């Protein structure tokens, strides 16, 4: 009865379009007070304690750095460099979009920010070169997914905060899966562009590449400094986020000179809006996770799944199916904070490494940002092109299939996620 009350109240509130963070808070309080007799003050203390985390400070800082990149010309210079590097290949602009999203994701950590920043430049560019607008939107939305797979990732930070898993280890573990997903989408783009005759109108130009590299060198150095500092033990992920903010500000303001002090209030306000929504989710999800634990609901879910099968291969398949469905209906951070307390004990029971499970979880939820009805990357691409969601989703199906194949490889070949973290631990 208790579990039914908790989840039924959550579903009803979500159906009424109540913000997800408020839904998590209200359903948890209702359950804790009526079923467990928990004092209201204890529930509120749980929310406050959840916000008192040094690791969580990385979330708003990476969001600020991503916004500084977009406003300060850093992302544009990255795109120009990638265009010079691979833009001469058949379907070059589609490939540029994917590679640029991989670079941008290595700094921003957000799939929506990546889709918006790269799409605002690449979609008009592809349209101008004769690409089908629906395909251009689909490539951008699909490539934007990489923003939260390639480290640093806001989802990985949230997962690590909830489970206590090493955030540095998660960042290291996300590299190969992110590259795998990116290469799969490049292959899909290449074959689709060859089929439809989207051929580049220029050849490789070493002089153009050298010029664009020189212009973008400071932008390219940013992920090297940030991630190199983390893996080199120079600073923590949170300190790395602060370094990223300072670096972006200095480069965009004093070197590229594309933003001024007057632009900062708007950039910070946009960052505050995004950050506050995510922080509300994380804090109220901590309360929701506590309610789940008090009611022994994760244990019941684990017993139910284990009752169906004890085969680890089938259990991982079931978890993937559940997460893919959840990803269709929930915002990515919300899905992470709701599903982690439920599925993490199951993953531990079948011997999955916390980093391996975290990467699998994040890739699943990232794929959800590309699937209707609430695929946020689809919404961003739709907003930039004024195309209906369903048309972009249809064109995204080959990319979605490629991502699901990558997900299966990541799930059943742990070394894809664990090779670099194990190498670092030696």
Beta strands, then each sheet from edge to edge (+ up, - down):
end
